[in-house]
Amino acid sequence: MESVFHFFNQVDTYMYYPVLIVILALGGLFFTFRTRFVQLRLLGESCRLIVEKPAGSQKVSSFQALMVSTASRVGTGNIVGVATAICLGGPGACFWMWIMCIIGASSAFMESTLAQIYKRRGDDGNSYGGPAYYIEQALRAPWLSVLFCVFLIATYAFGFNLLCSYNLQSTFAAYSFYDAKKTPIIVGAILAVSVGYCLLGGGKRIIRLTEKVVPFMGISYVVISLIIILAHIRHIPQMFALIFRDAFDFRAIFGGLSGSCMVYGIKRGLYSNEAGVGSAPNASASADVTHPVKQGLVQTVSVYIDTLLLCTATALMCLSSGVAYNESVSGAPYVQNAISTVFGKAGPIFITVAMVLFAFTTLLGNLYYVDNALAYMNKKRTPSKRFMTIFYIVCVAIIFVGAIIPMDFAWTMADITMGCMTIINIPCCVILSPTVIAALRDYESQKKSGANPVFRAKDIGLDSEKLSYWK
């Protein structure tokens, strides 16, 4: 098994440096300049669009689609991922996560706008879509669409679920009752059974559940983080000095780049906000909006919520507390040590509760994406009930296994499968960027005239007959 772990670690290392660092940086910068910094320039408009109502009462709103994508983005990575990056890469990882967020928000805009333009109409009257659909329709490469779906399923049904389950059980290590052999098995079993039960409710139930839980757990976590930061307010100046000094210590970075704060910041930033990965467009396509750009703008907010709000809350809470960070406390223990400086024994309990909520909604959001990929691979139809039952049983088993595997292997598999999705999605978005730029210009032109933008495919030179919407 050690040789297997070593092999996958080598694949993971090479994939992120140099392959993904180059793709993410160049792709994100390309989108940023092509859209004239749309993720910052139209931030106010993005926030306004979140509360815009859909045309029909039974339609999925921008807010609901945002909550589904945020449910998958906001998860255990916001707590454990950030703490791991600091402990293994250094405080400078925070800075590179911020950079990744700002650049990545433009990637989120591109992929979600494309998902809206090329979305399909379902038998129930609702819409669906994602990268598989715009790759097939616009690039006429169905084989690449299938390959993307394979990696999406590997990521969200296996890689991320392994890691999510591991991260949750690791929070229980702070308690005296924790047994390294028994506790992971118990936690994994309870989580797997709970998720398996909820899967019987289907996609609509996922949307309703995440719409209620995500805002509550996010706000609560930020409030607690602010209390801890304020309690250690005297440490804040030296904390920021430490972050920037470490982020620009290029001698240390380039002396061991694969394990540097830059690479850890990029890895954990991508894992946390998923900008450019191609997951969020699956939820974005379900929103009922009058113009594709509206949902593209809304999805930039999801990236900010995840990284600038929640990831930053974790980073500043931990670093301002002054507790030691090193490999031995990597992950949940570092966060629990930090919160204990103010809340004592109640601190780890809060983190455990937050992790349970984060893990639960992440797992449900992940499998919502998987359902879309399976439908695509089954000729755009939902697979049989028997197949889905068997598939969900396998997913539940993966969740259980995740609780009992080593930490390094869990992170490595999640990084690799997510990286493969990104390597396909971002180049496709670059190729299709002229369509998004034309749609953005159309949107801004209509806004300038005082109208509520309404999209027609022919206005930007698209053949509306080949699209399900935008006639």
C-alpha positions in Angstrom: 0.0 0.0 0.0 2.9 2.4 0.7 4.0 2.1 -3.0 0.4 2.8 -4.1 0.3 5.9 -1.9 3.7 7.0 -3.1 2.6 6.7 -6.8 -0.6 8.8 -6.3 1.4 11.4 -4.3 3.8 11.8 -7.2 0.9 12.2 -9.7 -0.7 14.8 -7.4 2.6 16.7 -7.0 3.2 16.9 -10.8 -0.4 17.7 -11.6 -0.4 20.8 -9.4 3.2 21.9 -10.2 3.5 22.8 -13.0 0.4 21.7 -14.9 -2.5 23.1 -12.9 -0.7 26.2 -11.6 -0.1 27.2 -15.2 -3.6 26.4 -16.3 -5.4 28.1 -13.4 -3.2 31.2 -13.4 -3.2 31.8 -17.2 -6.9 30.8 -17.5 -8.0 33.0 -14.7 -6.0 36.0 -15.8 -7.2 35.5 -19.4 -10.9 35.6 -18.2 -10.2 38.5 -15.9 -8.8 40.8 -18.6 -11.2 39.6 -21.3 -14.2 40.5 -19.1 -12.5 43.7 -17.8 -12.5 42.4 -14.2 -16.2 41.5 -14.2 -15.9 39.8 -10.8 -15.0 43.1 -9.2 -16.5 45.6 -11.6 -20.1 44.2 -11.3 -19.9 42.9 -7.8 -22.8 45.2 -6.7 -24.9 43.9 -9.5 -24.0 40.3 -8.6 -25.3 40.8 -5.1 -28.6 42.5 -6.3 -29.3 39.5 -8.7 -29.2 37.0 -5.8 -32.6 38.0 -4.6 -34.2 38.3 -8.1 -37.3 36.1 -8.4 -37.8 33.5 -11.1 -40.6 33.9 -13.6 -42.6 30.8 -12.3 -43.3 29.8 -8.8 -42.1 26.2 -9.5 -38.9 27.4 -11.1 -35.4 27.3 -9.4 -34.3 30.8 -8.4 -30.8 32.2 -8.7 -30.6 32.1 -4.9 -31.6 28.4 -4.8 -29.0 27.5 -7.5 -26.5 29.6 -5.5 -27.2 27.7 -2.4 -26.7 24.3 -4.1 -23.3 25.3 -5.5 -22.4 27.0 -2.2 -23.4 23.8 -0.3 -20.7 21.9 -2.3 -18.2 24.7 -2.1 -18.7 25.5 1.6 -17.7 22.3 3.4 -15.0 20.7 5.5 -12.4 22.3 3.3 -13.2 25.7 4.8 -12.1 24.5 8.2 -9.8 21.5 7.8 -8.5 22.5 4.3 -7.4 25.9 5.4 -5.8 24.6 8.7 -4.0 21.9 6.7 -2.6 24.5 4.3 -1.3 26.7 7.1 0.2 23.8 9.1 1.9 22.2 6.1 2.6 25.2 3.8 2.8 28.1 6.2 0.7 31.3 6.9 1.5 32.6 3.4 -1.0 30.0 2.0 -3.7 32.4 3.1 -2.5 35.1 0.7 -2.4 32.7 -2.3 -5.9 31.5 -1.5 -7.1 35.1 -1.7 -5.4 35.6 -5.1 -6.8 32.3 -6.2 -10.3 33.5 -5.2 -10.2 36.8 -7.0 -8.8 35.3 -10.2 -11.0 32.2 -9.9 -14.2 34.2 -9.6 -13.8 35.2 -13.3 -13.5 31.5 -14.1 -16.7 30.8 -12.2 -18.4 33.6 -14.2 -17.4 32.1 -17.5 -18.4 28.5 -16.8 -21.8 29.4 -15.2 -22.7 31.7 -18.0 -21.9 29.0 -20.6 -24.0 26.5 -18.6 -26.9 28.9 -18.8 -26.5 29.5 -22.6 -26.4 25.8 -23.4 -28.8 24.5 -20.8 -31.5 21.9 -21.8 -35.2 21.7 -21.0 -36.2 18.7 -18.9 -39.4 16.7 -19.2 -40.7 18.4 -16.1 -40.2 21.9 -17.6 -37.1 22.7 -15.5 -33.7 23.2 -17.0 -30.4 21.3 -16.5 -26.9 21.4 -17.9 -23.3 21.9 -17.2 -19.8 21.6 -18.8 -20.8 18.2 -20.4 -23.5 20.0 -22.3 -21.6 23.0 -23.5 -18.6 20.9 -24.5 -20.9 18.6 -26.6 -23.0 21.4 -28.2 -20.5 24.2 -28.7 -17.3 22.1 -29.2 -19.0 19.1 -30.8 -16.8 16.8 -28.7 -19.2 14.3 -27.0 -16.2 12.0 -26.2 -14.7 14.8 -24.1 -18.1 15.4 -22.4 -18.2 11.8 -21.4 -14.6 11.9 -20.1 -15.5 15.1 -18.1 -18.5 13.3 -16.5 -16.3 10.3 -15.6 -13.9 12.6 -13.7 -16.8 14.5 -12.1 -18.3 11.2 -10.8 -14.8 10.2 -9.6 -14.5 13.5 -7.8 -17.9 14.0 -6.2 -18.9 10.4 -5.6 -15.5 9.2 -4.5 -12.6 11.6 -4.0 -14.5 14.4 -2.2 -16.7 12.1 -0.3 -13.7 10.1 1.0 -12.1 13.3 2.2 -15.2 14.8 3.6 -15.8 11.7 5.8 -12.2 11.7 6.9 -12.3 15.3 7.9 -15.4 14.9 9.9 -14.2 12.0 12.0 -10.9 13.7 12.6 -12.7 16.4 14.7 -13.5 13.8 17.3 -9.8 13.2 18.0 -10.0 16.1 20.5 -12.3 14.2 22.9 -11.2 11.8 25.6 -13.5 9.0 24.3 -11.8 9.0 20.9 -10.4 5.5 20.0 -8.3 5.5 16.9 -9.7 2.1 15.9 -13.4 2.3 16.9 -14.4 6.0 16.7 -13.7 6.4 12.9 -15.8 3.3 12.2 -18.7 4.6 14.3 -18.6 8.1 12.8 -18.3 6.8 9.3 -21.3 4.4 9.8 -23.6 7.1 11.2 -22.7 9.6 8.5 -23.1 7.0 5.7 -26.5 5.9 6.9 -27.7 9.5 7.4 -26.7 10.5 3.9 -28.1 7.3 2.4 -31.5 8.1 4.0 -31.6 11.6 2.7 -30.8 10.5 -0.8 -34.2 9.1 -1.1 -35.6 12.6 -1.2 -34.1 13.4 -4.6 -32.7 16.7 -6.1 -35.6 19.0 -5.0 -35.2 17.9 -1.4 -31.5 18.7 -1.6 -32.3 22.2 -2.8 -34.8 22.9 0.0 -32.5 21.4 2.7 -29.3 23.3 1.6 -31.3 26.6 1.2 -32.1 26.5 4.9 -28.9 25.0 6.4 -26.1 26.7 4.4 -26.8 30.4 5.5 -27.3 29.4 9.1 -24.1 27.4 9.4 -22.1 29.9 7.5 -23.2 32.9 9.5 -22.7 31.1 12.8 -19.2 30.1 11.9 -18.2 33.6 10.9 -19.7 35.1 14.1 -17.7 32.7 16.3 -14.5 33.4 14.2 -15.0 37.2 14.7 -15.3 36.7 18.4 -12.0 34.9 18.6 -10.3 37.4 16.3 -11.5 40.3 18.4 -10.4 38.5 21.6 -6.9 38.4 20.2 -7.0 41.8 18.5 -3.5 42.8 19.7 -2.1 40.0 17.5 -3.7 41.1 14.3 -0.9 43.4 13.0 1.8 40.8 13.5 -0.6 38.2 12.0 -0.9 40.0 8.7 2.8 40.7 8.7 3.4 37.0 9.1 1.0 36.2 6.2 2.6 38.6 3.8 6.2 37.9 4.8 5.7 34.2 4.3 3.7 34.6 1.1 6.6 36.5 -0.5 9.5 34.5 0.9 10.4 33.4 -2.6 13.6 31.7 -1.5 11.7 29.3 0.7 8.9 28.9 -2.0 11.2 28.0 -4.9 13.5 26.0 -2.7 10.7 23.5 -2.2 7.8 24.6 -4.5 5.7 21.4 -4.3 5.3 21.8 -0.5 5.3 25.6 -0.4 2.7 28.0 0.8 2.0 29.0 -2.8 1.1 25.5 -3.9 -0.8 24.7 -0.7 -2.8 27.9 -1.1 -3.6 27.1 -4.7 -4.5 23.5 -3.9 -6.7 24.3 -0.9 -8.2 27.4 -2.6 -9.2 25.3 -5.6 -10.6 22.5 -3.3 -12.6 25.0 -1.3 -14.1 27.3 -3.9 -14.0 25.0 -6.9 -13.8 27.9 -9.3 -13.1 26.6 -12.8 -13.5 23.0 -11.8 -16.8 22.7 -13.6 -19.0 21.6 -10.7 -21.0 24.7 -10.0 -22.3 25.1 -13.6 -24.4 22.0 -13.0 -26.4 23.9 -10.4 -26.2 27.2 -12.3 -28.0 25.7 -15.3 -31.1 25.0 -13.2 -31.7 28.6 -12.4 -34.6 30.4 -14.2 -33.2 33.8 -15.3 -33.9 36.2 -18.2 -30.2 36.4 -19.2 -27.3 33.9 -18.8 -25.0 36.6 -17.5 -27.2 37.0 -14.5 -26.4 33.5 -13.2 -22.7 33.9 -14.1 -22.5 37.0 -11.9 -24.4 35.3 -9.1 -21.8 32.5 -9.0 -19.0 34.9 -8.5 -20.6 35.7 -5.1 -20.5 32.0 -4.2 -16.7 32.0 -4.7 -16.3 35.1 -2.4 -18.6 33.6 0.3 -16.5 30.5 0.3 -13.0 31.9 0.3 -13.0 35.6 1.3 -15.5 35.0 4.0 -15.3 31.4 5.4 -11.8 30.4 4.6 -10.5 33.8 5.7 -12.5 33.4 8.9 -10.7 30.1 9.7 -7.3 31.4 8.8 -7.5 34.6 10.8 -9.1 32.9 13.7 -6.3 30.3 13.9 -3.4 32.7 13.3 -4.6 35.5 15.6 -5.0 32.9 18.5 -1.3 32.4 18.6 -1.5 28.6 19.0 1.3 26.6 17.4 0.8 25.3 13.9 2.8 22.3 12.6 2.3 19.0 11.0 1.3 17.3 14.2 -1.9 19.4 14.6 -2.6 19.6 10.8 -6.3 19.8 10.1 -9.1 20.0 12.7 -6.9 19.9 15.8 -5.3 23.2 14.8 -8.7 24.9 14.6 -10.0 23.3 17.8 -6.9 24.5 19.6 -7.5 28.0 18.4 -11.1 28.2 19.3 -10.4 26.7 22.8 -8.3 29.8 23.6 -11.6 31.7 24.0 -14.4 29.1 24.5 -12.4 26.5 26.4 -13.9 23.0 26.2 -17.0 24.3 24.4 -14.8 25.3 21.4 -14.1 21.8 20.0 -17.8 21.0 20.4 -18.8 23.9 18.2 -16.2 22.9 15.6 -17.6 19.4 15.7 -21.2 20.6 15.2 -20.0 22.9 12.4 -18.2 20.1 10.7 -21.2 17.8 10.9 -23.3 20.4 9.2 -20.6 21.2 6.6 -20.0 17.6 5.9 -23.6 16.7 5.6 -24.5 19.5 3.1 -21.3 19.0 1.2 -22.1 15.3 0.6 -25.6 16.0 -0.5 -24.5 18.8 -2.8 -21.8 16.6 -4.3 -24.3 13.8 -5.1 -26.6 16.4 -6.7 -23.8 17.0 -9.3 -23.3 13.3 -9.7 -26.9 12.8 -10.6 -26.6 15.2 -13.5 -23.5 13.5 -14.8 -25.1 10.1 -14.7 -28.1 11.4 -16.5 -25.9 12.8 -19.3 -24.1 9.5 -19.7 -27.4 7.7 -19.9 -28.5 9.6 -23.0 -29.8 12.6 -21.1 -32.2 10.4 -19.1 -32.2 9.6 -15.4 -30.9 6.1 -14.9 -33.3 3.4 -13.7 -34.3 3.3 -10.0 -32.5 0.0 -9.6 -29.2 1.4 -11.0 -29.5 4.5 -8.8 -30.2 2.4 -5.7 -27.0 0.3 -6.3 -25.0 3.5 -7.1 -26.1 5.2 -3.9 -25.2 2.1 -1.9 -21.7 2.3 -3.4 -21.5 6.0 -2.5 -22.6 5.3 1.0 -19.9 2.7 1.3 -17.3 5.2 0.0 -18.4 7.6 2.7 -17.8 4.9 5.3 -14.4 4.0 3.9 -13.3 7.7 4.0 -13.6 7.8 7.8 -11.0 5.0 8.2 -8.3 5.8 5.6 -5.1 7.8 6.1 -5.3 11.6 5.8 -2.7 11.9 3.0 -4.4 9.4 0.8 -7.8 11.2 1.2 -6.4 14.6 0.2 -4.4 13.1 -2.6 -7.3 11.3 -4.3 -9.5 14.4 -4.0 -6.8 16.6 -5.5 -6.2 14.3 -8.4 -9.8 13.8 -9.5 -10.6 17.5 -9.1 -7.5 18.4 -11.0 -8.6 16.2 -14.0 -11.9 18.0 -14.2 -10.1 21.4 -14.2 -7.7 20.4 -16.9 -10.7 19.7 -19.2 -13.0 22.5 -18.2 -10.8 25.6 -18.2 -9.3 25.1 -21.7 -12.9 24.6 -23.0 -14.0 27.8 -21.4 -11.1 29.6 -23.0 -12.1 28.3 -26.4 -15.7 29.3 -25.8 -14.9 32.7 -24.2 -16.0 34.8 -27.2 -19.5 33.6 -26.7 -19.5 34.7 -23.0 -17.9 38.0 -23.9 -20.6 38.7 -26.5 -23.3 37.8 -23.9 -21.7 40.1 -21.3 -21.6 43.0 -23.8 -25.3 42.4 -24.6 -26.2 42.4 -20.9 -24.3 45.6 -20.2 -25.8 47.3 -23.3 -29.3 46.5 -22.2 -28.6 47.6 -18.6 -27.3 51.0 -19.9 -30.6 51.5 -21.7 -32.5 51.0 -18.5 -34.0 47.6 -19.5 -34.1 44.4 -17.5 -31.8 42.4 -19.8 -33.4 39.6 -21.8 -31.2 37.3 -23.8 -31.8 36.1 -27.4 -29.2 33.8 -28.9 -29.4 35.4 -32.3 -28.4 38.8 -30.9 -24.9 37.4 -30.4 -24.8 35.3 -33.5 -25.8 31.9 -32.0 -28.1 29.6 -33.9 -31.1 29.5 -31.6 -32.5 26.4 -33.3 -29.8 24.4 -31.7 -30.5 25.6 -28.2 -33.3 24.6 -25.9 -33.7 28.2 -24.6 -33.1 31.8 -25.7 -35.2 31.7 -28.9 
